[in-house]
Amino acid sequence: MSLTNLTTRGKGKMTGLFGGRRGFWVTWGLIVVVPLILVPLLRQVNIINPYYNDVLVRMCISIIMVVSLNLINGFLGQFSIGHAGFMAIGAYVAAILTTKPEFARFLVGPDWFRFVIATLIGATMAGILAYIVGIPAFRVRGDYLAVLTVAFNMIIVNVFTNMEYVGGPRGLIGVMHYTTFTAVWLWLIVTVVVVRNLILSAHGRAIMSVRDNEVAAELGGVNTQKYKLMAFAVGSFFAGVGGSLIGHHVMFINPPMFNIFKSIDFLIMLYLGGVGSITGSIAGAVIWTLLQEVLRLLGLVHLEVWRLVVGPILLILMMIWRSKGLLGGIEFGFLMPKLEHPAEDAGRPTRGGSNPAERDSNSSGEEKGANDVSRA
C-alpha cells in the first residue's frame, strides 16, 4: 500500500518541517522537546487543569495502544481483537512489582527508575505471552488469531477476577502514582519510533509482504511464521507498556478495565483513523478520546452504552464514505523514509543508468548476452 506524504505532497521538497536531513532531525527534536516544556508550564499557570491533564494522559496512552495494534492489524494484516488482554498483563505485573512489598523491595533506586523497570518487566511478560499465543494461531491461515485473542482476553479477565492476591473483582488498590505526562510522552515517542523504524526496515518489508500476499511471500523465501510472531510480540509488548502507564495513572486497576469492550475501543480508534498508517492511528486515538469526553460533558447518562452506539455508527459511515479510514495510506513527512521523497532522489544515479529507458536497455542487453552464452 503506497503512502502519501502529507508534507511533500504537491511539492516534493520538504522533509518534516524543514528541508534536508538536518530538518528531519530538527522536526523530531521539536516534537520530543516542545510538549515536555510546554505542558508543565501550562499546568503551572492552570491553563491545563487536572481534568485536562487526565484527558491528555489517557489520550497519549490510547495512541500507544492503537499504534501497537496497527502493527498487527494494519501492517501485518492479521486481526487481533483481544489487545486489552495484553494491556492487562502489563498493568497487573507492573502494579504487583511496585505495590506488593515482597516484590517492591527488589526494585531499588529512584521512583522513576523503579517504574521503568516494572513497566519493562510487565511489557516483556505481555510480549512473551503473545508469542506463546501466536505459535498455534499462526500455524494456520484465516481468522484463528481473532478467535484466540478474544479467548485470551476473556481468560485473562477471569483469571484476575478470581485471583484474591490482586484483589479479585474488587481490583488492586494502592498503586503508586508514577505516571506523569513526561513519562507517557516519552513512551509514546519510543512506541512510534520503534514501530516506524521496524516498518521501514527489511523486517518491516517482510511483515508487509505477509499482509499483501502470504503465499507469494513464502515462495519468495520469507519465513512468514517468524515475522508474524515478531510483529505480534512487539505490538503486545507496547500494549503491556500502555497497561502499566494507565495503572500507575489512575492508581487502581480491576478486571473490567481490560474487558473485550476495551479491545473494541482500540479497534474503533484504529479503523477510524486508518489502517496501515501511524498518522491515522494517532488521529483515531485523539478523535475517539475527545469524542468520549464530549459525550460526557453533554451529560449523557450511561456513557458505556452510548459509546457502543456511536462507535459502530462511525465505523459504518467510514466503511461507506472512506473505507481506508480518515488517514489510511497517509503519513506525516517526518514518518516517511528518505527514499519516499522523490525530489531529493531525482537525478540520483542508479545501477544500470540514470533513467528508466537506459536501465531497460542495459537489462535487455544483459539478457541477450546471457542467452548467447547459453546457446554457445
Buried (B, 14 or more C-beta within 10 A) or exposed (E): EEBBBBBBEEEBEBBBBBBBEEBBBBBBEBBBEEBEEEBBEBBEEEEBEEEBBEBBBBBBBBBBBBBBBBBBBBBBBBBBBBBBBBBBBBBBBBBBBBBBEEBBEEBEEEEEEBBBBBBBBBBBBBBBBBBEBBEEBBEEEEEBBBBBBBBBBBEBBEEBBEBEEBBBEEBBEEBBEBBBBEBBBBBBBEBBEBBBEBBBEEBBEBBBBBBEEBEEBBEEEBEBBBBBBBBBBBBBBBBBBBBBBBBBBBBBBBBEBBBBEBBBBBBBBBBBBBBBBBBBBBBBBBBBBEBBBEBEEEEEEEEEEBBBEBBEEBBEEBEEEEEBBBBBBBBBBBBBBEEBBEEBEEEEEEEBBEEEEEBEEEEEEEEEEEEEEEEE
